[in-house]
Amino acid sequence: MASRFSRTTRSLSNDTSRFALLAWLAGGLLLAGWLAWFFFGSVTVFEVSRRARLEVQQSAHSVSAVVPSKIVSSALALGQEVRAGDVLVELDASSEKLRLREEEARLAAIAPRVLSLRKEIASLGQAKGRDQQSALAATQSARFRSDEAAAAAEFARENERRLTEESRIGGVAQIEAARAHAETQKLSATRDAAGSEVRRMETDAQTRAYQAQAQIENLTRAIVAFEGDTATTQATIARLKQEIERHIVRAPVSGTLGDVAQLSAGAYVAEGQKLATIVPRGGLIIVADFAAASVLGRIHAGQPARLRLDAFPWAQFGTINATVTRVGTEIKDNLVRVEFQPTAESAPRIPLQHGLPGSVEVSIEKTSPAILVLRTAGQISTAPLQPLGTGTGGAAPAPQ
């Protein structure tokens, strides 16, 4: 049997050793290549966020009611274009408007009263001046009469002295001397009366002047009170106008109504109730929320990124290239906000608009597969073990 198949056996022996050597050589080359790639190759590490969306650069503005009241009229319509200052909702302010009309009527009545008081003060001032002139003339006339009476009394005194001396020597009768004495006393009394009249007239003039000045002061005080009422009423009117304006809900910015409350006329709104959301016009940015441990110290401005929109499959519409522009430093709910600047030319078939959700991946670094394996092993070895019986609610390691 051995002699019959000797050639076949030698042929098989020779063929097996040659092919085996080639196979081992090829395997060695592949292994060497794989090891070279494993230790010296370079792969890109991405950080992925499933909570990404497109937003306008200027944040959307919520429009809320600042006072509780009933709706009188509403111009809210989803998708409507509005400009800053446009009236969106008008709330009931009938009570404030009635009070405003009352205060305006009160203010309108104050000005004529003040004008009347000023005219009265002017008239009193003129009357006071004329009374002073009249009193001055009457006083001067009384002084003249007093001077006349003083001169007559002096003449009578001199005549009495002369007649008294002559009566002593028998030149005239004593009755004449007595008559001259009586005339002197009469004229002296007339002189004193004229002097008293002058003083009385001067006192009366001063009294009337003081009374007129007191009336003027009272009227001036009334004017000051009316001016104070005017200022108070004007402040009340301004406050009521502000209250009425607070019942008018206006658009704070220009843009599009992206969300509106379904409220009709007569509906009651509470203070702070959201009525609409205005999406301002402007360029779009990408906003994503990353786990704090994946962002801080790893993502920074200038890194490239890609956005995949949920509504537009990337295999058909492609992805949107972007660049990291801002990285937040405040942690909220263990998440950090990151903003990106998209490149619209990278996906011309996608109609970009505010609110489109998706996922974004950021190119963090380039490293070798060996380092990734070691890093993953280190994370697994340092991860805390869950006790038996607990659920799977713990946080998973961030994807590399």
C-alpha positions as CSV (number, residue, x, y, z in Angstrom):
1,M,0.0,0.0,0.0
2,A,2.9,2.4,0.8
3,S,4.5,1.8,-2.5
4,R,1.3,2.5,-4.4
5,F,0.7,6.0,-2.9
6,S,4.3,7.2,-2.2
7,R,4.3,9.8,-4.9
8,T,0.9,11.2,-3.7
9,T,2.2,11.3,-0.1
10,R,5.3,13.2,-1.1
11,S,3.3,15.7,-3.2
12,L,0.9,16.4,-0.3
13,S,3.8,16.9,2.1
14,N,5.5,19.4,-0.2
15,D,2.3,21.3,-0.9
16,T,1.2,21.6,2.8
17,S,4.5,23.1,4.1
18,R,4.6,25.8,1.3
19,F,1.0,27.0,1.7
20,A,1.3,27.0,5.5
21,L,4.3,29.1,5.4
22,L,2.6,31.6,3.1
23,A,-0.5,31.7,5.4
24,W,1.6,32.2,8.5
25,L,3.5,35.0,6.8
26,A,0.4,36.7,5.7
27,G,-1.1,36.4,9.1
28,G,2.0,37.8,10.7
29,L,1.9,40.8,8.3
30,L,-1.7,41.4,9.1
31,L,-1.0,41.2,12.8
32,A,2.0,43.5,12.5
33,G,-0.1,46.0,10.6
34,W,-2.9,45.8,13.1
35,L,-0.5,46.3,16.0
36,A,1.1,49.2,14.3
37,W,-2.3,50.8,13.8
38,F,-3.3,49.9,17.3
39,F,-0.4,51.6,18.9
40,F,0.5,54.3,16.4
41,G,-2.7,54.9,14.5
42,S,-5.0,57.8,15.0
43,V,-8.8,57.8,15.5
44,T,-11.1,60.8,16.2
45,V,-12.9,60.8,19.5
46,F,-16.4,62.4,19.5
47,E,-18.6,63.6,22.3
48,V,-22.3,63.2,21.4
49,S,-25.3,65.0,22.8
50,R,-28.8,63.8,21.9
51,R,-30.3,67.1,23.3
52,A,-29.4,69.5,20.5
53,R,-31.6,71.9,18.7
54,L,-31.6,75.0,16.4
55,E,-32.3,78.3,18.0
56,V,-32.2,81.9,16.8
57,Q,-29.2,83.9,18.0
58,Q,-31.5,86.2,20.0
59,S,-33.4,84.2,22.6
60,A,-37.2,83.7,22.1
61,H,-39.3,86.2,24.2
62,S,-42.2,85.0,26.3
63,V,-45.1,87.4,26.4
64,S,-47.1,87.3,29.7
65,A,-49.8,89.3,31.4
66,V,-48.5,91.6,34.1
67,V,-51.9,92.2,35.7
68,P,-54.9,89.9,36.3
69,S,-57.9,91.0,34.2
70,K,-60.3,90.0,31.4
71,I,-59.4,90.0,27.7
72,V,-61.1,92.7,25.7
73,S,-59.4,91.9,22.4
74,S,-56.7,89.6,21.1
75,A,-54.6,89.7,18.0
76,L,-52.7,86.5,18.6
77,A,-52.3,84.2,15.7
78,L,-49.8,81.4,15.3
79,G,-47.1,82.2,12.8
80,Q,-48.1,85.9,12.6
81,E,-45.3,88.4,11.9
82,V,-45.3,91.2,14.5
83,R,-43.2,94.3,15.1
84,A,-41.9,95.7,18.3
85,G,-44.7,97.7,20.0
86,D,-47.6,96.0,18.2
87,V,-50.6,95.5,20.5
88,L,-51.1,91.7,20.9
89,V,-53.7,91.6,23.7
90,E,-55.8,94.3,25.4
91,L,-57.0,93.6,28.9
92,D,-60.0,95.3,30.6
93,A,-59.0,98.6,32.2
94,S,-62.4,100.3,32.5
95,S,-62.0,101.1,36.2
96,E,-58.6,102.8,35.6
97,K,-60.0,104.7,32.6
98,L,-62.9,106.1,34.7
99,R,-60.5,107.2,37.4
100,L,-58.3,108.7,34.8
101,R,-61.2,110.8,33.4
102,E,-62.1,111.9,37.0
103,E,-58.6,113.0,37.7
104,E,-58.3,114.8,34.3
105,A,-61.6,116.7,35.1
106,R,-60.3,117.6,38.5
107,L,-57.0,118.9,37.0
108,A,-58.9,120.9,34.3
109,A,-60.9,122.6,37.1
110,I,-57.9,123.7,39.1
111,A,-56.3,126.0,36.5
112,P,-59.3,128.4,36.2
113,R,-59.5,128.6,40.0
114,V,-55.9,129.4,40.3
115,L,-56.3,132.0,37.5
116,S,-59.2,133.6,39.4
117,L,-57.3,133.7,42.6
118,R,-54.4,135.4,40.9
119,K,-56.7,138.0,39.4
120,E,-58.2,138.6,42.9
121,I,-54.7,139.0,44.3
122,A,-53.9,141.5,41.6
123,S,-57.1,143.4,42.3
124,L,-56.4,143.4,46.1
125,G,-52.9,144.7,45.3
126,Q,-54.2,147.6,43.3
127,A,-56.9,148.4,45.9
128,K,-54.2,148.3,48.6
129,G,-52.1,150.8,46.6
130,R,-55.0,153.1,46.0
131,D,-56.1,152.9,49.6
132,Q,-52.6,153.8,50.7
133,Q,-52.6,156.8,48.4
134,S,-56.0,157.9,49.7
135,A,-55.0,157.5,53.3
136,L,-51.8,159.5,52.6
137,A,-53.9,162.4,51.1
138,A,-56.4,162.3,54.0
139,T,-53.5,162.2,56.5
140,Q,-51.9,165.2,54.9
141,S,-55.2,167.1,54.9
142,A,-55.6,166.3,58.6
143,R,-52.1,167.5,59.3
144,F,-52.9,170.8,57.5
145,R,-56.0,171.2,59.7
146,S,-54.0,170.3,62.7
147,D,-51.4,173.0,61.7
148,E,-54.2,175.5,61.2
149,A,-55.7,174.7,64.6
150,A,-52.2,175.0,66.2
151,A,-51.7,178.4,64.6
152,A,-55.2,179.6,65.8
153,A,-54.5,178.3,69.3
154,E,-51.1,180.1,69.4
155,F,-52.8,183.3,68.2
156,A,-55.5,182.9,70.9
157,R,-52.9,182.3,73.6
158,E,-51.0,185.4,72.6
159,N,-54.2,187.4,72.5
160,E,-55.1,186.0,76.0
161,R,-51.8,187.1,77.4
162,R,-52.2,190.6,76.0
163,L,-55.7,191.0,77.3
164,T,-54.8,189.7,80.7
165,E,-52.0,192.2,81.1
166,E,-54.3,195.1,79.9
167,S,-57.0,193.9,82.3
168,R,-54.6,194.2,85.2
169,I,-53.9,197.9,84.5
170,G,-57.5,198.6,83.7
171,G,-57.1,198.9,79.9
172,V,-59.9,196.4,79.1
173,A,-62.6,194.7,81.0
174,Q,-61.9,191.5,82.8
175,I,-64.7,189.8,80.9
176,E,-62.7,190.3,77.7
177,A,-59.7,188.6,79.3
178,A,-61.9,185.7,80.4
179,R,-63.4,185.4,76.9
180,A,-59.9,185.3,75.4
181,H,-58.9,182.6,77.9
182,A,-61.9,180.5,76.8
183,E,-61.1,181.0,73.2
184,T,-57.6,179.8,73.8
185,Q,-58.8,176.6,75.5
186,K,-61.2,176.0,72.7
187,L,-58.6,176.3,70.0
188,S,-56.1,174.2,71.9
189,A,-58.7,171.4,72.1
190,T,-59.3,171.8,68.4
191,R,-55.6,171.5,67.8
192,D,-55.3,168.4,70.0
193,A,-58.3,166.8,68.2
194,A,-56.8,167.5,64.8
195,G,-53.5,165.8,66.0
196,S,-55.5,162.8,67.3
197,E,-57.4,162.6,63.9
198,V,-54.1,162.5,62.1
199,R,-52.8,159.6,64.3
200,R,-56.1,157.8,63.9
201,M,-56.1,158.1,60.1
202,E,-52.5,156.8,60.0
203,T,-53.4,153.8,62.2
204,D,-56.5,153.0,60.1
205,A,-54.4,153.1,56.9
206,Q,-51.9,150.7,58.4
207,T,-54.7,148.4,59.6
208,R,-56.3,148.3,56.2
209,A,-52.9,147.7,54.6
210,Y,-52.3,144.8,57.0
211,Q,-55.8,143.4,56.3
212,A,-55.3,143.6,52.5
213,Q,-51.9,141.9,52.9
214,A,-53.5,139.1,55.0
215,Q,-56.1,138.5,52.3
216,I,-53.4,138.4,49.7
217,E,-51.4,135.9,51.8
218,N,-54.5,133.7,52.3
219,L,-55.2,133.8,48.5
220,T,-51.5,133.0,47.9
221,R,-51.7,130.0,50.3
222,A,-54.8,128.8,48.5
223,I,-52.9,129.0,45.2
224,V,-50.0,127.0,46.7
225,A,-52.5,124.4,47.9
226,F,-54.0,124.2,44.4
227,E,-50.6,123.9,42.9
228,G,-49.9,121.0,45.2
229,D,-53.2,119.4,44.2
230,T,-52.2,119.9,40.6
231,A,-48.9,118.1,41.1
232,T,-50.6,115.3,43.0
233,T,-53.3,115.0,40.3
234,Q,-50.7,115.0,37.6
235,A,-48.8,112.2,39.4
236,T,-52.1,110.3,39.8
237,I,-52.9,110.7,36.1
238,A,-49.4,109.5,35.2
239,R,-49.8,106.4,37.5
240,L,-53.2,105.7,36.0
241,K,-51.8,105.9,32.5
242,Q,-49.1,103.4,33.5
243,E,-51.8,101.1,34.9
244,I,-53.8,101.4,31.7
245,E,-50.7,100.7,29.7
246,R,-50.0,97.6,31.7
247,H,-53.3,96.3,30.6
248,I,-52.1,96.5,27.0
249,V,-49.8,93.6,26.1
250,R,-47.3,94.7,23.3
251,A,-44.7,92.8,21.4
252,P,-41.3,93.4,23.0
253,V,-39.4,92.5,19.8
254,S,-40.0,92.0,16.1
255,G,-40.4,88.4,15.0
256,T,-42.9,85.6,14.5
257,L,-45.4,84.2,17.0
258,G,-44.1,80.7,17.6
259,D,-46.6,79.8,20.3
260,V,-49.9,81.4,21.4
261,A,-52.4,80.7,24.1
262,Q,-55.9,79.8,23.0
263,L,-57.8,82.6,24.7
264,S,-60.8,84.6,23.4
265,A,-62.4,87.8,24.4
266,G,-63.9,87.7,27.9
267,A,-61.4,85.1,29.1
268,Y,-59.7,85.8,32.5
269,V,-55.9,85.8,32.6
270,A,-53.9,85.6,35.8
271,E,-50.8,87.7,36.6
272,G,-47.8,86.3,34.9
273,Q,-49.8,83.9,32.7
274,K,-47.9,83.2,29.4
275,L,-49.8,84.4,26.4
276,A,-47.4,83.9,23.5
277,T,-43.8,83.3,22.5
278,I,-42.1,85.6,19.9
279,V,-39.3,84.1,17.9
280,P,-37.1,87.0,16.8
281,R,-35.6,87.3,13.3
282,G,-31.9,86.6,12.9
283,G,-29.3,83.9,12.3
284,L,-29.6,80.4,13.7
285,I,-27.2,78.7,16.1
286,I,-27.0,75.2,17.4
287,V,-27.6,74.7,21.1
288,A,-26.8,71.4,22.9
289,D,-26.7,70.2,26.5
290,F,-23.8,67.9,27.5
291,A,-23.0,66.1,30.6
292,A,-20.8,68.3,32.8
293,A,-18.1,65.6,33.0
294,S,-18.0,65.4,29.2
295,V,-17.7,69.2,28.6
296,L,-15.6,70.9,31.2
297,G,-12.0,70.9,30.1
298,R,-12.8,68.8,27.0
299,I,-14.9,71.0,24.7
300,H,-13.7,74.5,23.9
301,A,-14.3,77.1,21.2
302,G,-13.1,76.3,17.7
303,Q,-13.7,72.5,17.8
304,P,-15.5,71.1,14.7
305,A,-18.9,69.4,15.1
306,R,-21.7,67.8,13.1
307,L,-25.5,68.1,13.6
308,R,-27.9,65.4,12.6
309,L,-31.5,66.5,12.6
310,D,-34.2,64.0,13.7
311,A,-36.7,65.2,11.0
312,F,-34.1,64.9,8.2
313,P,-32.3,61.5,8.1
314,W,-28.6,62.2,7.6
315,A,-28.2,59.3,5.1
316,Q,-30.6,61.2,2.7
317,F,-30.1,64.9,3.6
318,G,-26.6,64.8,5.1
319,T,-25.3,66.5,8.2
320,I,-24.7,70.2,9.1
321,N,-21.2,71.1,9.8
322,A,-20.6,73.5,12.8
323,T,-18.0,75.0,15.0
324,V,-18.1,75.4,18.8
325,T,-18.5,79.1,19.7
326,R,-19.3,79.2,23.4
327,V,-19.1,76.8,26.2
328,G,-21.1,77.4,29.4
329,T,-19.5,77.2,32.8
330,E,-22.6,77.0,34.9
331,I,-23.9,73.5,35.6
332,K,-27.7,73.0,35.7
333,D,-29.2,69.6,36.3
334,N,-25.8,68.1,35.7
335,L,-25.8,69.6,32.2
336,V,-23.7,72.3,30.5
337,R,-24.9,74.5,27.6
338,V,-22.7,74.6,24.5
339,E,-23.4,76.8,21.4
340,F,-22.3,76.1,17.9
341,Q,-22.2,78.2,14.7
342,P,-23.6,76.1,11.8
343,T,-22.5,76.2,8.2
344,A,-25.7,76.3,6.2
345,E,-23.9,75.6,2.9
346,S,-23.0,72.1,4.2
347,A,-26.6,70.9,4.0
348,P,-28.4,73.0,1.4
349,R,-31.4,70.6,1.1
350,I,-32.4,71.1,4.8
351,P,-34.7,74.1,5.5
352,L,-33.2,75.4,8.7
353,Q,-35.6,77.0,11.2
354,H,-35.9,77.6,14.9
355,G,-36.7,74.6,17.1
356,L,-35.5,71.7,14.9
357,P,-34.2,69.0,17.2
358,G,-31.4,66.6,16.6
359,S,-28.1,65.2,17.9
360,V,-24.7,66.8,17.7
361,E,-21.2,65.2,17.9
362,V,-18.1,67.2,18.7
363,S,-14.6,66.2,17.6
364,I,-12.8,66.2,20.9
365,E,-9.3,64.8,20.1
366,K,-7.3,62.4,17.9
367,T,-5.6,59.5,19.7
368,S,-4.5,55.9,19.2
369,P,-6.7,52.9,19.7
370,A,-4.4,51.6,22.4
371,I,-5.0,54.7,24.5
372,L,-8.7,54.4,24.0
373,V,-8.6,50.8,25.2
374,L,-6.6,51.7,28.3
375,R,-8.9,54.7,29.0
376,T,-12.0,52.5,28.8
377,A,-10.4,49.8,31.0
378,G,-9.5,52.5,33.5
379,Q,-13.1,53.8,33.5
380,I,-14.5,50.4,34.0
381,S,-12.1,49.5,36.8
382,T,-12.8,52.8,38.7
383,A,-16.6,52.7,38.2
384,P,-18.5,52.1,41.5
385,L,-20.1,48.7,41.8
386,Q,-23.9,48.6,42.3
387,P,-25.2,46.5,45.1
388,L,-27.3,43.5,44.2
389,G,-31.0,44.1,43.8
390,T,-30.6,47.7,42.6
391,G,-32.0,48.9,39.2
392,T,-30.1,50.3,36.3
393,G,-30.7,53.9,37.1
394,G,-27.1,54.8,37.5
395,A,-25.3,57.0,34.9
396,A,-23.4,55.2,32.2
397,P,-19.9,56.3,31.3
398,A,-19.8,59.0,28.6
399,P,-19.3,57.6,25.1
400,Q,-15.8,58.0,23.7
